[in-house]
Amino acid sequence: MTASIAEPCPQLPVLRRLVDILPTPTPTPTTVTLALAPPLPATDPTASVLAQRVLRAAVEVLGARRPARQLSAVLGPDLLAYLVSLQATAGHLEPRVGKVLAQQHPGGVLEAVALVTLSTGVRALAARFEKQGSRWQCTALQLRLTTGDLATLRGRRTHRP
């Protein structure tokens, strides 16, 4: 059975815009106050280059390819001692530098991270630099080794009875 043309069609809903249905809001006077952000302090373009060079040199110290005293102008005595102790602990893991990332913060602070590839995996060498006068000084240096890294050191030593 087919429907004839003469039969009435069901009524389709009429779509109307919301603008036509909703009442128009009355404009109220508002005051817009824009607070200007304080200007960012000027960043030192040489700081990230310095951080990259120092971290690359620190990894060379770890691998015994550079003497630690070459970093004495940037690292304090306690950080130099820490770097030498890391060399004794991680030097056999053949450290190589991957990427170095640096971020300068307000107040004369620079944080940098070097991705260090060891024979046991990839680790991060983190450093913090602070501007002291006109020079940058490394105030913190850290490389976290895993128990697997330390186990390879114990495995290399020969035990005497």
VOBA-1610 file (N, C-alpha, C; in pm, whole numbers, padded with zeros to 5 digits, always signed):
BEGIN
Met+00082-00116+00000Met+00000+00000+00000Met+00088+00124+00000Thr+00053+00214-00084Thr+00132+00336-00096Thr+00051+00454-00047Ala+00120+00550+00001Ala+00052+00672+00048Ala+00024+00761-00070Ser-00089+00822-00064Ser-00123+00911-00174Ser-00072+01052-00143Ile-00063+01128-00245Ile-00016+01265-00231Ile-00120+01348-00157Ala-00242+01309-00161Ala-00348+01388-00102Ala-00351+01376+00050Glu-00282+01274+00108Glu-00283+01258+00253Glu-00199+01368+00317Pro-00242+01419+00434Pro-00164+01526+00498Pro-00035+01473+00559Cys+00072+01554+00557Cys+00203+01519+00617Cys+00202+01557+00764Pro+00269+01479+00845Pro+00278+01520+00985Pro+00353+01653+00996Gln+00315+01731+01095Gln+00374+01864+01113Gln+00518+01849+01163Leu+00614+01910+01096Leu+00755+01909+01136Leu+00779+02020+01236Pro+00869+01999+01335Pro+00895+02105+01431Pro+00964+02223+01364Val+00938+02338+01413Val+00998+02460+01359Val+01118+02494+01447Leu+01231+02511+01385Leu+01353+02547+01457Leu+01368+02698+01455Arg+01389+02754+01572Arg+01408+02898+01583Arg+01541+02925+01652Arg+01599+03039+01625Arg+01724+03077+01688Arg+01699+03118+01832Leu+01797+03093+01920Leu+01785+03133+02061Leu+01778+03284+02076Val+01841+03354+01987Val+01840+03500+01992Val+01698+03552+01976Asp+01618+03482+01895Asp+01480+03525+01872Asp+01390+03492+01991Ile+01425+03389+02069Ile+01341+03343+02179Ile+01376+03412+02310Leu+01506+03419+02343Leu+01550+03474+02471Leu+01536+03625+02474Pro+01505+03680+02591Pro+01499+03826+02598Pro+01638+03886+02585Thr+01647+04002+02528Thr+01777+04068+02511Thr+01821+04128+02643Pro+01943+04105+02682Pro+01992+04162+02808Pro+02013+04312+02792Thr+01987+04381+02900Thr+02010+04526+02897Thr+02157+04552+02925Pro+02219+04631+02844Pro+02361+04657+02864Pro+02383+04739+02992Thr+02479+04693+03071Thr+02516+04766+03192Thr+02655+04822+03173Pro+02676+04942+03219Pro+02810+05000+03203Pro+02910+04926+03292Thr+03017+04882+03234Thr+03123+04813+03308Thr+03255+04882+03280Thr+03339+04873+03377Thr+03472+04929+03362Thr+03571+04815+03354Val+03651+04815+03253Val+03752+04712+03235Val+03887+04771+03271Thr+03950+04707+03369Thr+04082+04753+03411Thr+04182+04643+03377Leu+04279+04677+03302Leu+04383+04583+03265Leu+04505+04608+03351Ala+04545+04506+03422Ala+04667+04516+03501Ala+04783+04471+03414Leu+04878+04556+03400Leu+04994+04522+03319Leu+05089+04436+03400Ala+05135+04331+03337Ala+05231+04243+03403Ala+05364+04316+03414Pro+05435+04292+03523Pro+05567+04357+03533Pro+05658+04303+03424Pro+05744+04385+03373Pro+05832+04337+03266Pro+05924+04227+03318Leu+05946+04129+03232Leu+06035+04020+03269Leu+06178+04071+03276Pro+06255+04020+03371Pro+06394+04064+03379Pro+06470+04016+03256Ala+06567+04091+03220Ala+06647+04056+03104Ala+06725+03927+03134Thr+06720+03836+03040Thr+06794+03712+03059Thr+06933+03727+03000Asp+07024+03654+03058Asp+07162+03657+03014Asp+07179+03552+02904Pro+07204+03593+02781Pro+07213+03493+02673Pro+07333+03402+02686Thr+07434+03443+02760Thr+07553+03359+02775Thr+07535+03252+02884Ala+07431+03266+02966Ala+07413+03174+03078Ala+07386+03032+03033Ser+07299+03014+02935Ser+07269+02877+02891Ser+07388+02815+02820Val+07467+02896+02753Val+07589+02844+02688Val+07688+02800+02794Leu+07701+02880+02900Leu+07791+02844+03010Leu+07745+02714+03076Ala+07616+02702+03102Ala+07563+02581+03165Ala+07589+02459+03079Gln+07569+02473+02950Gln+07594+02360+02860Gln+07742+02320+02862Arg+07832+02416+02860Arg+07975+02385+02861Arg+08018+02323+02993Val+07964+02375+03104Val+08001+02321+03235Val+07951+02178+03251Leu+07828+02151+03211Leu+07775+02015+03226Leu+07846+01917+03133Arg+07879+01960+03014Arg+07955+01871+02924Arg+08094+01843+02982Ala+08157+01944+03039Ala+08288+01924+03100Ala+08277+01836+03224Ala+08169+01849+03301Ala+08151+01765+03420Ala+08138+01618+03381Val+08069+01592+03271Val+08057+01452+03225Val+08192+01402+03175Glu+08272+01488+03116Glu+08407+01448+03077Glu+08491+01418+03199Val+08471+01491+03309Val+08540+01460+03434Val+08495+01324+03485Leu+08365+01296+03477Leu+08315+01165+03521Leu+08380+01051+03445Gly+08400+01071+03317Gly+08461+00968+03234Gly+08613+00971+03236Ala+08674+01052+03321Ala+08819+01063+03335Ala+08885+01111+03206Arg+08816+01193+03129Arg+08873+01251+03008Arg+08916+01395+03028Arg+08893+01448+03149Arg+08928+01587+03182Arg+08956+01594+03331Pro+09056+01671+03373Pro+09079+01685+03517Pro+08974+01775+03581Ala+08936+01744+03703Ala+08830+01817+03772Ala+08872+01960+03803Arg+09000+01987+03820Arg+09045+02122+03856Arg+09014+02224+03748Gln+08985+02179+03625Gln+08951+02274+03519Gln+08816+02343+03544Leu+08736+02285+03632Leu+08606+02344+03663Leu+08608+02424+03793Ser+08725+02445+03850Ser+08734+02511+03981Ser+08688+02657+03976Ala+08685+02720+03860Ala+08639+02858+03851Ala+08487+02868+03864Val+08416+02761+03832Val+08270+02763+03833Val+08213+02680+03948Leu+08283+02573+03985Leu+08237+02486+04093Leu+08313+02515+04222Gly+08243+02514+04332Gly+08308+02529+04461Gly+08383+02403+04500Pro+08465+02409+04607Pro+08544+02292+04647Pro+08458+02170+04684Asp+08343+02193+04747Asp+08257+02081+04784Asp+08197+02012+04661Leu+08163+02090+04558Leu+08110+02030+04435Leu+08220+01960+04355Leu+08341+02014+04361Leu+08453+01944+04296Leu+08479+01809+04362Ala+08473+01807+04495Ala+08492+01680+04567Ala+08380+01582+04533Tyr+08257+01631+04521Tyr+08144+01547+04483Tyr+08164+01490+04343Leu+08214+01573+04251Leu+08237+01529+04114Leu+08346+01423+04108Val+08451+01438+04188Val+08559+01339+04192Val+08508+01207+04251Ser+08422+01215+04354Ser+08366+01092+04410Ser+08274+01023+04310Leu+08202+01101+04232Leu+08119+01042+04126Leu+08205+00975+04020Gln+08320+01035+03992Gln+08410+00976+03894Gln+08455+00838+03941Ala+08485+00825+04069Ala+08527+00696+04122Ala+08412+00595+04119Thr+08289+00643+04132Thr+08174+00555+04137Thr+08119+00523+03999Ala+08114+00621+03909Ala+08047+00603+03781Ala+08139+00613+03660Gly+08267+00630+03681Gly+08360+00646+03569Gly+08367+00524+03479His+08347+00406+03535His+08355+00283+03456His+08230+00261+03369Leu+08127+00344+03387Leu+08002+00329+03312Leu+08004+00404+03178Glu+08119+00456+03139Glu+08140+00523+03011Glu+08037+00634+02987Pro+08036+00738+03068Pro+07935+00844+03053Pro+07955+00926+02926Arg+07844+00955+02860Arg+07842+01039+02740Arg+07727+01137+02753Val+07747+01259+02704Val+07643+01363+02713Val+07551+01352+02593Gly+07422+01358+02623Gly+07322+01367+02517Gly+07282+01512+02501Lys+07163+01543+02540Lys+07109+01677+02527Lys+07127+01755+02657Val+07148+01884+02646Val+07157+01972+02763Val+07046+02076+02751Leu+06965+02086+02855Leu+06855+02182+02859Leu+06880+02281+02972Ala+06855+02409+02947Ala+06876+02511+03049Ala+06757+02605+03051Gln+06720+02649+03171Gln+06608+02743+03190Gln+06650+02849+03289Gln+06645+02974+03246Gln+06683+03085+03334Gln+06558+03137+03403His+06570+03161+03534His+06459+03210+03616His+06491+03351+03664Pro+06387+03425+03706Pro+06413+03558+03761Pro+06498+03550+03887Gly+06568+03653+03915Gly+06650+03657+04035Gly+06790+03603+04014Gly+06833+03589+03891Gly+06969+03542+03865Gly+06991+03395+03894Val+06894+03311+03858Val+06905+03166+03881Val+06888+03095+03748Leu+06970+02996+03725Leu+06964+02915+03605Leu+06966+02769+03646Glu+06873+02691+03594Glu+06871+02547+03620Glu+06897+02476+03489Ala+06980+02373+03494Ala+07016+02301+03373Ala+07018+02152+03401Val+06989+02075+03297Val+06989+01929+03305Val+07060+01876+03181Ala+07150+01782+03204Ala+07216+01712+03094Ala+07173+01566+03097Leu+07131+01514+02983Leu+07099+01373+02974Leu+07229+01298+02951Val+07262+01211+03046Val+07388+01139+03043Val+07359+00992+03013Thr+07421+00942+02908Thr+07405+00803+02871Thr+07518+00723+02935Leu+07481+00629+03019Leu+07577+00537+03081Leu+07561+00401+03016Ser+07653+00312+03043Ser+07640+00177+02987Ser+07521+00102+03047Thr+07468+00150+03158Thr+07353+00087+03223Thr+07222+00158+03194Gly+07224+00273+03129Gly+07102+00346+03098Gly+07125+00495+03094Val+07016+00568+03085Val+07023+00714+03076Val+06990+00775+03212Arg+07071+00870+03255Arg+07050+00940+03382Arg+07050+01090+03355Ala+07009+01166+03453Ala+07006+01312+03442Ala+07109+01372+03537Leu+07190+01460+03485Leu+07283+01538+03567Leu+07223+01677+03579Ala+07179+01711+03699Ala+07112+01839+03723Ala+07207+01937+03789Ala+07193+02064+03752Ala+07278+02168+03810Ala+07197+02295+03831Arg+07240+02372+03930Arg+07180+02502+03957Arg+07292+02605+03957Phe+07271+02711+03883Phe+07368+02818+03874Phe+07304+02945+03930Glu+07384+03022+04003Glu+07337+03149+04056Glu+07435+03257+04014Lys+07379+03371+03981Lys+07464+03483+03940Lys+07516+03553+04064Gln+07646+03558+04077Gln+07710+03623+04190Gln+07798+03735+04135Gly+07744+03855+04146Gly+07813+03969+04084Gly+07793+03963+03934Ser+07900+03958+03861Ser+07890+03949+03715Ser+07918+03807+03666Arg+07943+03713+03757Arg+07978+03576+03719Arg+07871+03478+03762Trp+07861+03369+03690Trp+07771+03259+03725Trp+07850+03156+03803Gln+07793+03107+03910Gln+07858+03006+03995Gln+07763+02886+04007Cys+07815+02767+03991Cys+07735+02645+04008Cys+07722+02619+04158Thr+07599+02617+04208Thr+07577+02600+04351Thr+07524+02462+04387Ala+07479+02385+04289Ala+07429+02250+04316Ala+07453+02165+04192Leu+07490+02041+04218Leu+07517+01945+04111Leu+07474+01809+04162Gln+07399+01735+04081Gln+07349+01607+04129Gln+07332+01509+04014Leu+07381+01388+04036Leu+07361+01276+03945Leu+07318+01158+04030Arg+07198+01110+04008Arg+07146+00996+04086Arg+07178+00867+04014Leu+07251+00782+04081Leu+07283+00650+04026Leu+07188+00548+04086Thr+07163+00442+04012Thr+07075+00336+04061Thr+07157+00228+04130Thr+07089+00137+04196Thr+07160+00025+04260Thr+07225-00063+04155Gly+07166-00068+04035Gly+07228-00143+03926Gly+07359-00082+03881Asp+07365+00050+03881Asp+07489+00119+03847Asp+07597+00086+03949Leu+07559+00089+04077Leu+07656+00061+04184Leu+07694-00086+04187Ala+07603-00175+04147Ala+07635-00319+04146Ala+07741-00350+04041Thr+07741-00277+03930Thr+07844-00301+03829Thr+07981-00262+03881Leu+07986-00164+03970Leu+08114-00125+04031Leu+08165-00237+04121Arg+08076-00296+04202Arg+08115-00404+04291Arg+08157-00527+04212Gly+08093-00548+04097Gly+08126-00663+04014Gly+08263-00652+03951Arg+08314-00530+03932Arg+08444-00510+03868Arg+08559-00531+03964Arg+08536-00511+04093Arg+08644-00524+04190Arg+08674-00671+04214Thr+08800-00697+04235Thr+08839-00834+04268Thr+08854-00845+04420His+08801-00952+04474His+08808-00973+04619His+08927-01061+04652Arg+09003-01020+04749Arg+09118-01101+04792Arg+09077-01180+04915Pro+09115-01308+04919Pro+09080-01389+05037Pro+09160-01355+05159
//
